[in-house]
Amino acid sequence: MQGREPKLHVITGSGQIYDLAVDKSEITIGRKRDCDIVLADPKVSRVHAKIAQDDDGFVLTDEGSFNGTRLNKNLIQSSLLEHNDKIEIGSNKIIFLTKDETMRYPSDKVVITEEGDYKKWNMQSIKIRPEECSHLFAQTLITKPRPEQRTVPFAQPPDSAPEKNQAEARQEISSLERTNKVLFVLYEISRQLTTIHDFDELLAKIMENIFMVIDADFGFLILTEGERGEDFIPVVVKHKDEKTKAVHGEIKASRTLISKAIKDKVALLTTNAMEDERFLQADSIISQKIRSAMCVPLWKKDKVIGVIQLDSTRRENQFTEEDLELLKAISCQMSMVLEQASLNDKIRHEEMLRSRLERFHSPQVIDMIIQSGQDTQEDLMGATDKNATILFTDIIGFTRLSEQMSPREVNQLLNQYFSRMTDIIFEYEGTLDKYLGDGVMAVFGAPLEQRDDAERAIRAAQKMRTALEQLKEQGELGRQFNIRIGINTGTVVAGNIGSPKRLEYTVIGDPVNIASRLESNAQPNQILIGQETYNLVKGKFEIKEIGLQTLKGRDAQVMAYEVLG
């Protein structure tokens, strides 16, 4: 390993960039405040992953996170890290570096500077209310009345028209061109919302659109972080062209100017800044020869989450109030786009979550999991103690049955049988734990416990038995067979369990073993239940005591009951 110690180059989803030395044996990553790398991202679990040192080097391990950890684009459970490996957690990126190299951002860096009292500055400000945003863009298209239209006789050559008419025509053409550009930008901002899913890329594209309609030398978009929004994080930097970029290099931004736009919720315009002696103490203005600047707040619902600032260094290119109104309108349009992007991201997250859960849980249970919130989801899917009811069922004599059938026929029979049994499990809000050859294991009470878990498990078992008889009568299975069912209730450990390369949600514990053994002891089409299940449903079903049963692999006998009807 080259260099004195590895380091992590962190790029948060909100644009914060920093390096963290790996100077201890374990680095934790997650949403919790006591993690070494804290990522304020709803897609990040409280303790999402860790990087720990062993004899081979540094190993990245996913800590049972809800949304997974990617290493070089691949989902992993545990993997040895190498130089320049790229870790993705939610919308955050972390680069593992073992060599002495610095991630450089020449000509693209924004430094926030502390400057003097803004009250001494030559500024115009316009108050903004978030409810204005839906109307501002349309209003901006008509910032000035168009010049009165004049009719030029057809026979008169254009170059002989009165000079005044030509000037008005040029002005009107210029106004139309600008309006067309604004309309195009509006269309592009809306279109990119549906085509670009990466938040940073979306912001960068919108900034490019702004430069299409406003002539600026450079500009930047800053988002706020921290409990009170006191931290300013540059996420997009844009220059007019490569020449301008080379000249200005590192961009300095005034904390005072940005703070006023955010705190007072105002759009700010400065003109002739270099010629105003009140800017003598403003280092960012002087060092970059800024003659005009605009700074407008960026909204998300009713909260200011950042600013957009544009700067001009050319004497002949002073920003106007019309420019400020346009930037303010685009900012409001961006706010609506960001809100929709946030909603789209939530929808995509829910779709991904549903696709993971729908194979094992009923739609009702999935809805409850999704609506429970991120922290509760982690608690539900993590390894926790649950009081659950476990149901096992399998086909009697399946080995002999399959000997009489071709592999394709066996496959078709099992698919039809499993499909019907799974529908019944979901109908009674159970969880499909797994298919076991010709058998099914279902759980009622994990990941979500309900008061009537045992009752629903028995009702599901009764309907399974009835459904099988209907399938046989209709001849849909092609073969005649019987099933047996065992049910037991008790405290189990439920959660994502398995190897580092494959995890699955399941339950383990002695109550699971008893349910399986009861099923093995059952007669054809018989439903056997254990003592705890009987205690919970006594009086709700017709039940007959079978007596003490000797179960395979157990010394102590277990009381069993049969559900009749």
HELIX and SHEET records of a PDB file:
HELIX    1   1 TYR A  118  LYS A  120  5                                   3    
HELIX    2   2 PRO A  130  GLU A  132  5                                   3    
HELIX    3   3 CYS A  133  THR A  140  1                                   8    
HELIX    4   4 PRO A  158  SER A  160  5                                   3    
HELIX    5   5 GLU A  163  THR A  195  1                                  33    
HELIX    6   6 PHE A  199  VAL A  213  1                                  15    
HELIX    7   7 GLU A  242  HIS A  248  1                                   7    
HELIX    8   8 ARG A  255  ASP A  264  1                                  10    
HELIX    9   9 ALA A  273  GLU A  275  5                                   3    
HELIX   10  10 GLU A  277  PHE A  279  5                                   3    
HELIX   11  11 ASP A  283  SER A  287  1                                   5    
HELIX   12  12 GLU A  321  LEU A  357  1                                  37    
HELIX   13  13 PRO A  363  GLN A  371  1                                   9    
HELIX   14  14 GLN A  374  MET A  381  1                                   8    
HELIX   15  15 PHE A  398  GLU A  403  1                                   6    
HELIX   16  16 PRO A  407  GLU A  427  1                                  21    
HELIX   17  17 ASP A  453  GLN A  474  1                                  22    
HELIX   18  18 ASP A  510  ASN A  521  1                                  12    
HELIX   19  19 GLN A  531  VAL A  537  1                                   7    
SHEET    1   A 6 ILE A  17  ALA A  21  0                                        
SHEET    2   A 6 LYS A   7  ILE A  11 -1                                        
SHEET    3   A 6 ASN A  92  LEU A  97 -1                                        
SHEET    4   A 6 ASP A  85  ILE A  89 -1                                        
SHEET    5   A 6 THR A  69  LEU A  71 -1                                        
SHEET    6   A 6 ASN A  74  ILE A  76 -1                                        
SHEET    1   B 5 ILE A  37  VAL A  38  0                                        
SHEET    2   B 5 GLU A  26  GLY A  30  1                                        
SHEET    3   B 5 ALA A  49  ASP A  54 -1                                        
SHEET    4   B 5 GLY A  57  ASP A  62 -1                                        
SHEET    5   B 5 SER A  78  LEU A  80 -1                                        
SHEET    1   C 2 VAL A 110  THR A 113  0                                        
SHEET    2   C 2 ILE A 251  SER A 254  1                                        
SHEET    1   D 6 MET A 123  LYS A 127  0                                        
SHEET    2   D 6 VAL A 266  THR A 271 -1                                        
SHEET    3   D 6 SER A 292  LYS A 300 -1                                        
SHEET    4   D 6 LYS A 303  SER A 312 -1                                        
SHEET    5   D 6 PHE A 218  GLU A 225 -1                                        
SHEET    6   D 6 ASP A 231  HIS A 239 -1                                        
SHEET    1   E 5 THR A 431  LEU A 436  0                                        
SHEET    2   E 5 GLY A 439  PHE A 444 -1                                        
SHEET    3   E 5 THR A 384  ILE A 395 -1                                        
SHEET    4   E 5 ILE A 483  SER A 499 -1                                        
SHEET    5   E 5 ARG A 502  ILE A 508 -1                                        
SHEET    1   F 7 THR A 431  LEU A 436  0                                        
SHEET    2   F 7 GLY A 439  PHE A 444 -1                                        
SHEET    3   F 7 THR A 384  ILE A 395 -1                                        
SHEET    4   F 7 ILE A 483  SER A 499 -1                                        
SHEET    5   F 7 ILE A 527  ILE A 529  1                                        
SHEET    6   F 7 VAL A 558  VAL A 563 -1                                        
SHEET    7   F 7 ILE A 543  GLN A 549 -1                                        
END                                                                             
